[in-house]
Amino acid sequence: MSTPSLLDAVRVVRQNEREASDQYAEAARMITNPGGKALFEELAKFEQFLFEQLSALEVSLEETGQYINFEGKEFPIPATFEIKAAQEPNLKSVMKIISEAMNLEKEAEQEYAELAIKAEDPLGYEMFRKLSADENIHWRILFDAYWTLTNLGTWKWSKPK
């Protein structure tokens, strides 16, 4: 992958992270259940963090052609979080929000995996691999929430192993 194509890809995924952050913040405003609201607020913060990291990467690639050292960020998971979904008056809408979020996370995971494969620099490979893994964790957390809401009627999720 040439540097201009790499920069174009970084710009696209950076913008995707900005949009995901905005969508998750909007979802947090729409969800009335405290557990669901907290989940989407954390997702919004995480995607904003990724946007900032990708912005720094873009600048570094433009100015020096070098990747940045990407440390990543832990996604905070409550020790025990189980709140009855009966507190969520618009369960159908919430399920749609979660489903759409799962699709966003799966797409981002695949985009980062493809960028990792194309990265010629070891730091770039490692950064995109970590980003792909983070998106997979988010998908699994959302899947957990979707499954427990559907089958148990509760907001519940945990950190995937």
C-alpha positions as CSV (number, residue, x, y, z in Angstrom):
1,M,0.0,0.0,0.0
2,S,1.5,3.4,-0.9
3,T,1.6,6.2,1.5
4,P,-1.2,8.3,-0.2
5,S,-3.5,5.2,-0.1
6,L,-2.6,4.6,3.5
7,L,-3.3,8.2,4.4
8,D,-6.7,8.0,2.6
9,A,-7.5,4.8,4.5
10,V,-6.5,6.4,7.8
11,R,-8.7,9.4,7.0
12,V,-11.6,7.2,6.2
13,V,-11.4,5.1,9.4
14,R,-10.7,8.3,11.4
15,Q,-13.9,9.8,10.2
16,N,-15.7,6.5,10.8
17,E,-14.6,6.7,14.5
18,R,-15.9,10.3,14.7
19,E,-19.3,9.2,13.4
20,A,-19.4,6.1,15.6
21,S,-18.7,8.4,18.7
22,D,-21.5,10.7,17.6
23,Q,-23.9,7.8,17.0
24,Y,-23.1,6.2,20.4
25,A,-23.5,9.6,22.2
26,E,-26.9,10.0,20.5
27,A,-27.8,6.4,21.5
28,A,-26.9,7.2,25.1
29,R,-29.3,10.1,25.0
30,M,-32.1,8.0,23.6
31,I,-31.7,5.0,26.1
32,T,-33.4,5.6,29.4
33,N,-32.0,2.5,31.2
34,P,-29.0,3.6,33.3
35,G,-27.0,0.5,32.3
36,G,-27.7,0.9,28.6
37,K,-27.0,4.6,28.8
38,A,-23.6,3.9,30.6
39,L,-22.6,1.3,28.0
40,F,-23.2,3.7,25.1
41,E,-21.6,6.6,26.9
42,E,-18.4,4.5,27.3
43,L,-18.5,3.4,23.7
44,A,-18.8,7.1,22.6
45,K,-15.7,7.9,24.8
46,F,-13.8,5.0,23.4
47,E,-14.5,5.9,19.8
48,Q,-13.5,9.5,20.5
49,F,-10.2,8.2,21.9
50,L,-9.7,6.2,18.7
51,F,-10.5,9.3,16.6
52,E,-7.9,11.3,18.5
53,Q,-5.3,8.5,18.0
54,L,-6.0,8.2,14.3
55,S,-5.8,12.0,14.0
56,A,-2.3,11.8,15.6
57,L,-1.4,9.0,13.2
58,E,-2.5,11.0,10.2
59,V,-0.3,14.0,11.3
60,S,2.6,11.7,11.9
61,L,2.3,10.0,8.6
62,E,2.0,13.3,6.8
63,E,4.9,15.0,8.5
64,T,7.4,12.1,9.0
65,G,6.0,9.1,7.3
66,Q,6.2,7.3,10.6
67,Y,3.6,5.4,12.6
68,I,2.8,6.4,16.2
69,N,3.2,4.1,19.2
70,F,-0.4,3.0,20.0
71,E,-0.9,1.9,23.5
72,G,-4.6,1.3,23.2
73,K,-7.2,1.8,26.0
74,E,-9.1,-0.5,28.3
75,F,-12.8,-0.6,27.9
76,P,-14.3,-0.1,31.4
77,I,-16.7,-2.9,32.4
78,P,-18.7,-2.8,35.5
79,A,-18.1,-5.8,37.9
80,T,-21.8,-6.7,37.9
81,F,-24.3,-4.9,35.9
82,E,-27.8,-6.3,35.7
83,I,-30.8,-4.0,35.4
84,K,-34.2,-5.3,34.3
85,A,-35.0,-4.2,30.8
86,A,-38.6,-3.5,32.0
87,Q,-37.2,0.0,32.8
88,E,-36.6,0.5,29.1
89,P,-39.9,1.6,27.6
90,N,-38.8,1.4,24.0
91,L,-37.2,-2.1,23.9
92,K,-37.7,-2.5,20.2
93,S,-35.8,0.7,19.4
94,V,-33.1,-0.2,21.9
95,M,-32.6,-3.6,20.2
96,K,-32.3,-1.8,16.8
97,I,-29.7,0.6,18.3
98,I,-27.7,-2.3,19.6
99,S,-28.0,-4.2,16.4
100,E,-26.8,-1.2,14.4
101,A,-23.9,-0.7,16.8
102,M,-22.9,-4.3,16.4
103,N,-22.8,-3.8,12.6
104,L,-20.6,-0.7,13.0
105,E,-18.2,-2.6,15.2
106,K,-17.9,-5.6,12.9
107,E,-17.2,-3.3,9.9
108,A,-14.5,-1.4,11.8
109,E,-12.9,-4.7,13.0
110,Q,-12.7,-5.8,9.3
111,E,-11.3,-2.5,8.1
112,Y,-8.6,-2.5,10.7
113,A,-7.7,-6.1,10.0
114,E,-7.3,-5.2,6.3
115,L,-5.1,-2.2,7.2
116,A,-3.0,-4.4,9.5
117,I,-2.3,-6.8,6.6
118,K,-1.3,-4.0,4.3
119,A,0.9,-2.1,6.8
120,E,4.5,-2.5,5.9
121,D,5.8,-1.0,9.2
122,P,5.7,-3.2,12.4
123,L,4.3,-0.3,14.5
124,G,1.5,0.1,11.9
125,Y,0.8,-3.6,11.8
126,E,0.6,-3.7,15.6
127,M,-1.6,-0.6,15.8
128,F,-4.1,-1.8,13.3
129,R,-4.1,-5.3,14.8
130,K,-4.9,-3.8,18.3
131,L,-7.6,-1.6,16.8
132,S,-9.2,-4.6,15.1
133,A,-9.1,-6.5,18.4
134,D,-10.7,-3.6,20.3
135,E,-13.5,-3.4,17.8
136,N,-14.1,-7.2,18.3
137,I,-14.3,-6.6,22.0
138,H,-16.9,-3.9,21.5
139,W,-18.9,-6.2,19.2
140,R,-18.8,-9.0,21.8
141,I,-19.9,-6.6,24.6
142,L,-22.8,-5.4,22.4
143,F,-23.7,-9.0,21.5
144,D,-23.7,-9.8,25.2
145,A,-26.1,-6.9,25.9
146,Y,-28.3,-7.9,22.9
147,W,-28.5,-11.5,24.0
148,T,-29.3,-10.8,27.6
149,L,-31.9,-8.2,26.7
150,T,-33.5,-10.6,24.3
151,N,-33.3,-13.8,26.4
152,L,-33.2,-12.6,30.0
153,G,-34.9,-9.2,29.8
154,T,-31.9,-7.5,31.5
155,W,-29.0,-5.2,30.5
156,K,-26.0,-7.3,31.3
157,W,-22.5,-7.5,29.7
158,S,-19.0,-8.4,30.8
159,K,-15.5,-8.1,29.4
160,P,-14.9,-10.9,26.9
161,K,-12.1,-13.3,27.6
